[in-house]
Amino acid sequence: MKKLLFAFLGLAVSGVAAAEDVTDVTRMICASGQAQICLETGECYAATPWELSVPDFVVIDTKKGTISTTKASGLNRSTEFTKSERKEGLIHLQGVEGGRAFSFVIHEQTGRMTAAIARDGLSVTVFGACTAAKL
């Protein structure tokens, strides 16, 4: 389960971090607030991010094309996204890792984020917030 959830690249804290404008920001830190897991049988369950083994924070670097855990987490995990687009005030990031597809949508003006991961028979959705990361 841990690998599945990391593919969507985690984002957890007990509440949603304060969001802010990330227009023209190339490096941001994102945290999750709400999560839901759904099975192909039709059942969906609300869960806290930590119940799903999601890291507290991830750093998204649109210039490098990576999503990584923070150094302080001690997890040392990173993945690349294969598609990145900024259009009409939204940032879209997509990738595939370990048989799972992941997708992030970040509203540039508010920093609000929606992330999803899908694999055969299972999906996870997370809502959260992003802010500029200090270099």
Protein Blocks (a to p, Z undefined) as FASTA:
>chain_A
ZZmmmmnopaidfbdcddddfehiabdcdddfbdcdddfkopacdddfklnopafbdcdd
fknopacddfklonopadddfbdcdeehiacddddeehiacdddddfknopacdddddeh
iacddddddddddZZ
